[in-house]
Structures are given as C-alpha cells and as structure tokens.
C-alpha cells in the first residue's frame, strides 16, 4: 500500500442521503466502489456509493477506467475528472480537484 492509499484508508465511507450517486448526484447509486482497491489492501477500507453496473458504465466505470479520481485531503473527500485515463501519481499533481458534495 502506497502513501496515497494509506491516506485514503483514513477517510469515511461516502454515500448520499437521497440514494443517488455520491459523485454525479443524477443517477441512482447501484454499486459500492472500494476507494482503495481490494488488491492493494483496501478490502476493509472506505467505499463510495456510485452509479453504474459492475465496473462498466456510469461513475463506477469511470473510476475503474481511471477517468475519475478520489482523495482524502484536509478532512474531506475530493474528486477529479480527467479527459484521458490517468495514473494516480499523475492525477495527484493535476489541478482541478473539487470537494465531493
């Protein structure tokens, strides 16, 4: 587990009060996405309620395609959308991160 993953493991689960996707707030949240992949030790870590089925389509598919990125920073979750698949270390250096509402 890298430093980025350890930082994200300290954040809470994310959901929305109305049952919509915690990222786009437009579609029903149909899946829970492990913010730190289970393969990197995140099986007991925080999850986020997102739209999409399986790991394709919706915000869930965008997370798996590395077009959406999440980070726990300053006691809040932030999200970044990229135009092309972007590795975590590169995404962390980019501007445009927004607080997850």
Residue pairs with C-beta under 8 A, 6 or more apart in sequence:
1 9
1 36
1 40
1 41
1 42
2 40
4 71
4 88
4 89
4 92
5 36
5 40
5 41
5 42
7 71
7 72
7 73
8 35
8 36
8 42
8 45
8 46
8 70
8 71
8 72
9 36
9 41
9 42
9 45
9 46
10 72
11 35
11 46
11 72
11 77
12 46
13 46
13 47
13 48
14 22
14 35
14 46
14 47
14 48
14 49
14 77
14 100
15 22
15 29
15 48
15 49
16 22
16 25
16 29
16 49
19 28
19 29
19 49
20 26
20 27
20 28
20 29
20 51
21 27
21 28
21 29
21 49
21 50
21 51
21 58
21 59
22 29
22 48
22 49
22 50
22 100
23 48
23 50
23 51
23 59
23 68
23 79
23 100
24 51
24 58
24 59
25 101
26 51
27 51
27 52
27 58
27 59
28 51
29 49
29 50
29 51
30 50
30 51
30 52
30 53
30 58
30 60
31 49
31 50
31 51
31 52
31 53
31 54
31 60
32 47
32 48
32 49
32 50
33 47
33 48
33 50
33 60
33 63
34 42
34 43
34 45
34 46
34 47
35 42
35 45
35 46
35 47
35 48
35 70
35 72
36 42
36 45
36 46
46 72
48 70
48 77
50 58
50 59
50 60
50 63
51 57
51 58
51 59
51 60
52 58
52 59
52 60
52 61
52 62
53 60
54 60
54 61
55 61
55 64
56 64
59 68
62 68
62 81
63 69
63 70
65 85
66 82
66 85
66 86
66 87
66 88
66 91
67 81
67 82
67 83
67 84
67 85
67 86
68 79
68 80
68 81
68 82
69 79
69 80
69 81
69 82
69 86
69 88
69 91
70 77
70 78
70 79
70 100
71 77
71 78
71 80
71 92
71 97
72 78
73 97
76 99
76 100
77 99
77 100
78 97
78 98
78 99
78 100
79 97
79 98
79 100
80 91
80 94
80 96
80 97
80 98
81 96
82 91
82 94
86 94
